Amino acid sequence: EDAMKVKTEFVANVTHELRTPVNGISGSARELLSMETDPAKIKLLQMVERGCKDMNSLINNILDFSKLEAGKFVLEPRSFEFRNMMDYVKNNHNNRILEKGLNFSISISPQIPKDIIGDELRIVQILNNLISNAYKFTSVGGIDVQVVKTAQRENMMELFFIVSDTGIGIAKANIGILFQSFTQVDASISRRYGGTGLGLNITKQLVELMGGEIHVQSEEGKGTVFSFDIWVEIPKENLEAGGVLLEYGEEEDTDKSELLQKLQNLS
């Protein structure tokens, strides 16, 4: 246990120190981009900047994994506008998905109130991981994100997210290893598509920290559906203002398996 603790702290320290040179390279590339007019040089500088962004994503994943493994990861819930967050997520991915020739849609149930309390940064991280995976493994068709309210217990509300794609899919025999750390379905996946195999492991742990579970349904050549639920809080002022408990009251919980079945029937 002592050896594991030392190793975890070492990995966290090294990855944290890596940020300095990566941010220095990224900042220099941005400065040069503002001064450069040669299209060929601009393209090279944009590649450098994109490489730094990818490197920072890897560093963030390793830091989060180290914190989660050491039990030092703490959620930071606060009040935020849910639909603004979902707009941010869509804008973050929209251009590159459309440039790839894919359709991209996000739909949100009207039952979800405007403001909720939760860790907005980590909810965005979960969605970014799942949408990035869908983008990576989909070349024809599209990516669809749906969010519905499935349960409420007084001021606590369960949100159910579905991220579906029409990508390469996953063999049923390999679904069991998807959420293991440092694991890809096979070696050719990491060579062809990149990645550390940490994203889904971190995603699973974040979902569980928010009181939920994550599931996957997939078939080779027919796409993949990731679904997860999390518990969030309705702000006190919304409850006191009246109408929220009536409009978003404790009705019978929604059957998630039925939602997934309807989605499959539509596709």
One Martini backbone bead per residue (centre of mass of N, CA, C, O) as a GRO file, in nm:
protein
  267
    1GLU     BB    1   0.057   0.063  -0.020
    2ASP     BB    2   0.301   0.252  -0.007
    3ALA     BB    3   0.393   0.209  -0.301
    4MET     BB    4   0.128   0.312  -0.432
    5LYS     BB    5   0.139   0.595  -0.310
    6VAL     BB    6   0.410   0.682  -0.433
    7LYS     BB    7   0.331   0.635  -0.729
    8THR     BB    8   0.088   0.826  -0.738
    9GLU     BB    9   0.245   1.084  -0.658
   10PHE     BB   10   0.449   1.075  -0.887
   11VAL     BB   11   0.252   1.091  -1.124
   12ALA     BB   12   0.120   1.357  -1.038
   13ASN     BB   13   0.381   1.532  -1.041
   14VAL     BB   14   0.474   1.483  -1.334
   15THR     BB   15   0.214   1.573  -1.481
   16HIS     BB   16   0.215   1.856  -1.362
   17GLU     BB   17   0.497   1.940  -1.483
   18LEU     BB   18   0.414   1.907  -1.788
   19ARG     BB   19   0.244   2.165  -1.823
   20THR     BB   20   0.460   2.382  -1.859
   21PRO     BB   21   0.582   2.308  -2.142
   22VAL     BB   22   0.311   2.283  -2.293
   23ASN     BB   23   0.212   2.576  -2.239
   24GLY     BB   24   0.460   2.711  -2.371
   25ILE     BB   25   0.417   2.599  -2.657
   26SER     BB   26   0.126   2.697  -2.696
   27GLY     BB   27   0.181   3.002  -2.653
   28SER     BB   28   0.388   3.033  -2.885
   29ALA     BB   29   0.200   2.942  -3.113
   30ARG     BB   30  -0.009   3.170  -3.076
   31GLU     BB   31   0.182   3.405  -3.127
   32LEU     BB   32   0.269   3.318  -3.415
   33LEU     BB   33  -0.017   3.316  -3.540
   34SER     BB   34  -0.058   3.635  -3.508
   35MET     BB   35   0.205   3.686  -3.721
   36GLU     BB   36   0.120   3.491  -3.942
   37THR     BB   37   0.069   3.440  -4.321
   38ASP     BB   38   0.161   3.165  -4.390
   39PRO     BB   39  -0.023   2.887  -4.456
   40ALA     BB   40   0.187   2.661  -4.394
   41LYS     BB   41   0.266   2.770  -4.110
   42ILE     BB   42  -0.013   2.778  -3.986
   43LYS     BB   43  -0.065   2.473  -4.006
   44LEU     BB   44   0.171   2.387  -3.821
   45LEU     BB   45   0.084   2.552  -3.569
   46GLN     BB   46  -0.192   2.411  -3.539
   47MET     BB   47  -0.068   2.132  -3.484
   48VAL     BB   48   0.078   2.212  -3.226
   49GLU     BB   49  -0.172   2.308  -3.070
   50ARG     BB   50  -0.325   2.036  -3.090
   51GLY     BB   51  -0.106   1.868  -2.948
   52CYS     BB   52  -0.126   2.021  -2.675
   53LYS     BB   53  -0.422   1.958  -2.622
   54ASP     BB   54  -0.387   1.649  -2.614
   55MET     BB   55  -0.178   1.647  -2.386
   56ASN     BB   56  -0.361   1.779  -2.171
   57SER     BB   57  -0.571   1.552  -2.171
   58LEU     BB   58  -0.379   1.331  -2.071
   59ILE     BB   59  -0.293   1.470  -1.810
   60ASN     BB   60  -0.577   1.492  -1.686
   61ASN     BB   61  -0.634   1.188  -1.678
   62ILE     BB   62  -0.394   1.108  -1.493
   63LEU     BB   63  -0.467   1.292  -1.256
   64ASP     BB   64  -0.751   1.178  -1.205
   65PHE     BB   65  -0.666   0.885  -1.163
   66SER     BB   66  -0.481   0.936  -0.918
   67LYS     BB   67  -0.702   1.058  -0.735
   68LEU     BB   68  -0.899   0.819  -0.742
   69GLU     BB   69  -0.699   0.600  -0.637
   70ALA     BB   70  -0.633   0.782  -0.365
   71GLY     BB   71  -0.910   0.923  -0.263
   72LYS     BB   72  -0.888   1.263  -0.357
   73PHE     BB   73  -1.162   1.299  -0.485
   74VAL     BB   74  -1.365   1.603  -0.530
   75LEU     BB   75  -1.659   1.736  -0.540
   76GLU     BB   76  -1.812   2.059  -0.692
   77PRO     BB   77  -2.094   2.181  -0.610
   78ARG     BB   78  -2.326   2.387  -0.808
   79SER     BB   79  -2.495   2.635  -0.951
   80PHE     BB   80  -2.660   2.583  -1.278
   81GLU     BB   81  -2.720   2.598  -1.621
   82PHE     BB   82  -2.802   2.332  -1.803
   83ARG     BB   83  -2.838   2.436  -2.103
   84ASN     BB   84  -2.571   2.587  -2.115
   85MET     BB   85  -2.396   2.338  -2.082
   86MET     BB   86  -2.502   2.188  -2.337
   87ASP     BB   87  -2.415   2.408  -2.536
   88TYR     BB   88  -2.115   2.385  -2.477
   89VAL     BB   89  -2.084   2.093  -2.562
   90LYS     BB   90  -2.178   2.130  -2.853
   91ASN     BB   91  -1.972   2.354  -2.939
   92ASN     BB   92  -1.714   2.175  -2.877
   93HIS     BB   93  -1.808   1.951  -3.126
   94ASN     BB   94  -1.956   2.045  -3.384
   95ASN     BB   95  -1.743   2.108  -3.605
   96ARG     BB   96  -1.587   1.833  -3.624
   97ILE     BB   97  -1.837   1.660  -3.683
   98LEU     BB   98  -1.931   1.809  -3.941
   99GLU     BB   99  -1.656   1.783  -4.095
  100LYS     BB  100  -1.700   1.456  -4.102
  101GLY     BB  101  -2.018   1.419  -4.190
  102LEU     BB  102  -2.192   1.439  -3.931
  103ASN     BB  103  -2.437   1.403  -3.715
  104PHE     BB  104  -2.573   1.638  -3.452
  105SER     BB  105  -2.753   1.579  -3.139
  106ILE     BB  106  -2.955   1.754  -2.882
  107SER     BB  107  -3.176   1.644  -2.615
  108ILE     BB  108  -3.417   1.798  -2.381
  109SER     BB  109  -3.611   1.774  -2.126
  110PRO     BB  110  -3.866   1.981  -1.996
  111GLN     BB  111  -3.843   1.862  -1.691
  112ILE     BB  112  -3.588   2.018  -1.673
  113PRO     BB  113  -3.458   2.250  -1.505
  114LYS     BB  114  -3.270   2.524  -1.533
  115ASP     BB  115  -3.164   2.473  -1.240
  116ILE     BB  116  -2.875   2.317  -1.086
  117ILE     BB  117  -2.696   2.090  -0.861
  118GLY     BB  118  -2.348   2.045  -0.946
  119ASP     BB  119  -2.071   1.912  -1.127
  120GLU     BB  120  -2.017   2.061  -1.412
  121LEU     BB  121  -1.727   1.981  -1.499
  122ARG     BB  122  -1.780   1.662  -1.473
  123ILE     BB  123  -2.016   1.639  -1.667
  124VAL     BB  124  -1.860   1.743  -1.909
  125GLN     BB  125  -1.638   1.524  -1.901
  126ILE     BB  126  -1.820   1.285  -1.957
  127LEU     BB  127  -1.937   1.386  -2.228
  128ASN     BB  128  -1.668   1.430  -2.374
  129ASN     BB  129  -1.575   1.136  -2.367
  130LEU     BB  130  -1.821   1.009  -2.518
  131ILE     BB  131  -1.817   1.192  -2.774
  132SER     BB  132  -1.523   1.139  -2.855
  133ASN     BB  133  -1.560   0.839  -2.898
  134ALA     BB  134  -1.779   0.857  -3.112
  135TYR     BB  135  -1.610   1.021  -3.313
  136LYS     BB  136  -1.369   0.824  -3.344
  137PHE     BB  137  -1.578   0.559  -3.429
  138THR     BB  138  -1.714   0.756  -3.654
  139SER     BB  139  -1.788   0.786  -4.023
  140VAL     BB  140  -2.106   0.721  -4.027
  141GLY     BB  141  -2.372   0.942  -3.962
  142GLY     BB  142  -2.402   0.969  -3.598
  143ILE     BB  143  -2.477   1.178  -3.304
  144ASP     BB  144  -2.663   1.121  -2.992
  145VAL     BB  145  -2.819   1.329  -2.736
  146GLN     BB  146  -2.987   1.245  -2.425
  147VAL     BB  147  -3.211   1.406  -2.176
  148VAL     BB  148  -3.360   1.284  -1.868
  149LYS     BB  149  -3.603   1.255  -1.630
  150THR     BB  150  -3.644   0.969  -1.384
  151ALA     BB  151  -3.625   1.114  -1.088
  152GLN     BB  152  -3.762   1.198  -0.744
  153ARG     BB  153  -3.629   1.322  -0.415
  154GLU     BB  154  -3.746   1.587  -0.354
  155ASN     BB  155  -3.444   1.770  -0.416
  156MET     BB  156  -3.379   1.512  -0.584
  157MET     BB  157  -3.236   1.430  -0.914
  158GLU     BB  158  -3.260   1.222  -1.197
  159LEU     BB  159  -3.031   1.180  -1.463
  160PHE     BB  160  -3.055   1.071  -1.813
  161PHE     BB  161  -2.803   0.956  -2.035
  162ILE     BB  162  -2.765   0.945  -2.404
  163VAL     BB  163  -2.502   0.798  -2.614
  164SER     BB  164  -2.513   0.776  -2.967
  165ASP     BB  165  -2.395   0.566  -3.242
  166THR     BB  166  -2.265   0.463  -3.593
  167GLY     BB  167  -2.026   0.285  -3.551
  168ILE     BB  168  -1.816   0.003  -3.507
  169GLY     BB  169  -1.836  -0.106  -3.242
  170ILE     BB  170  -1.883  -0.390  -3.006
  171ALA     BB  171  -1.802  -0.672  -2.888
  172LYS     BB  172  -1.949  -0.856  -2.643
  173ALA     BB  173  -1.674  -0.978  -2.529
  174ASN     BB  174  -1.552  -0.662  -2.476
  175ILE     BB  175  -1.735  -0.497  -2.276
  176GLY     BB  176  -1.609  -0.582  -1.991
  177ILE     BB  177  -1.322  -0.401  -2.050
  178LEU     BB  178  -1.385  -0.094  -2.096
  179PHE     BB  179  -1.351   0.011  -1.768
  180GLN     BB  180  -1.061  -0.044  -1.771
  181SER     BB  181  -0.755   0.037  -1.705
  182PHE     BB  182  -0.545   0.057  -1.975
  183THR     BB  183  -0.785  -0.026  -2.190
  184GLN     BB  184  -0.834  -0.195  -2.490
  185VAL     BB  185  -0.992  -0.397  -2.698
  186ASP     BB  186  -0.733  -0.352  -2.888
  187ALA     BB  187  -0.428  -0.271  -3.013
  188SER     BB  188  -0.531  -0.138  -3.284
  189ILE     BB  189  -0.692   0.093  -3.158
  190SER     BB  190  -0.453   0.264  -3.042
  191ARG     BB  191  -0.304   0.291  -3.316
  192ARG     BB  192  -0.544   0.421  -3.484
  193TYR     BB  193  -0.698   0.619  -3.243
  194GLY     BB  194  -0.587   0.623  -2.971
  195GLY     BB  195  -0.506   0.645  -2.641
  196THR     BB  196  -0.507   0.517  -2.288
  197GLY     BB  197  -0.772   0.385  -2.142
  198LEU     BB  198  -0.904   0.607  -1.920
  199GLY     BB  199  -1.172   0.754  -1.982
  200LEU     BB  200  -1.387   0.531  -1.893
  201ASN     BB  201  -1.288   0.490  -1.607
  202ILE     BB  202  -1.334   0.780  -1.513
  203THR     BB  203  -1.629   0.800  -1.588
  204LYS     BB  204  -1.731   0.578  -1.398
  205GLN     BB  205  -1.630   0.710  -1.131
  206LEU     BB  206  -1.790   0.975  -1.159
  207VAL     BB  207  -2.072   0.855  -1.169
  208GLU     BB  208  -2.051   0.711  -0.889
  209LEU     BB  209  -2.004   0.979  -0.726
  210MET     BB  210  -2.311   1.067  -0.838
  211GLY     BB  211  -2.494   0.796  -0.786
  212GLY     BB  212  -2.433   0.610  -1.040
  213GLU     BB  213  -2.453   0.457  -1.371
  214ILE     BB  214  -2.294   0.264  -1.636
  215HIS     BB  215  -2.373   0.179  -1.981
  216VAL     BB  216  -2.357  -0.073  -2.255
  217GLN     BB  217  -2.453  -0.089  -2.606
  218SER     BB  218  -2.347  -0.334  -2.859
  219GLU     BB  219  -2.246  -0.376  -3.215
  220GLU     BB  220  -2.089  -0.480  -3.468
  221GLY     BB  221  -2.143  -0.225  -3.710
  222LYS     BB  222  -2.400  -0.075  -3.512
  223GLY     BB  223  -2.293   0.061  -3.274
  224THR     BB  224  -2.332   0.282  -2.976
  225VAL     BB  225  -2.460   0.279  -2.625
  226PHE     BB  226  -2.447   0.520  -2.380
  227SER     BB  227  -2.542   0.508  -2.027
  228PHE     BB  228  -2.636   0.749  -1.763
  229ASP     BB  229  -2.662   0.826  -1.411
  230ILE     BB  230  -2.753   1.112  -1.201
  231TRP     BB  231  -2.737   1.314  -0.908
  232VAL     BB  232  -2.924   1.605  -0.833
  233GLU     BB  233  -3.002   1.942  -0.739
  234ILE     BB  234  -3.252   2.150  -0.632
  235PRO     BB  235  -3.284   2.455  -0.574
  236LYS     BB  236  -3.427   2.607  -0.308
  237GLU     BB  237  -3.558   2.856  -0.453
  238ASN     BB  238  -3.730   2.680  -0.647
  239LEU     BB  239  -3.900   2.540  -0.428
  240GLU     BB  240  -4.002   2.808  -0.283
  241ALA     BB  241  -4.143   2.936  -0.543
  242GLY     BB  242  -4.293   2.723  -0.672
  243GLY     BB  243  -4.398   2.447  -0.896
  244VAL     BB  244  -4.168   2.235  -0.902
  245LEU     BB  245  -4.308   1.999  -0.747
  246LEU     BB  246  -4.542   1.987  -0.948
  247GLU     BB  247  -4.383   1.968  -1.218
  248TYR     BB  248  -4.128   1.792  -1.058
  249GLY     BB  249  -4.238   1.556  -0.918
  250GLU     BB  250  -4.314   1.236  -0.750
  251GLU     BB  251  -4.327   1.044  -0.975
  252GLU     BB  252  -4.298   0.785  -1.148
  253ASP     BB  253  -4.049   0.613  -1.246
  254THR     BB  254  -3.846   0.581  -1.510
  255ASP     BB  255  -3.782   0.350  -1.758
  256LYS     BB  256  -3.474   0.302  -1.899
  257SER     BB  257  -3.510   0.053  -2.084
  258GLU     BB  258  -3.738   0.181  -2.252
  259LEU     BB  259  -3.577   0.416  -2.368
  260LEU     BB  260  -3.365   0.241  -2.514
  261GLN     BB  261  -3.567   0.083  -2.689
  262LYS     BB  262  -3.683   0.327  -2.842
  263LEU     BB  263  -3.414   0.415  -2.965
  264GLN     BB  264  -3.362   0.153  -3.126
  265ASN     BB  265  -3.624   0.163  -3.293
  266LEU     BB  266  -3.563   0.435  -3.434
  267SER     BB  267  -3.276   0.332  -3.557
   0.00000   0.00000   0.00000
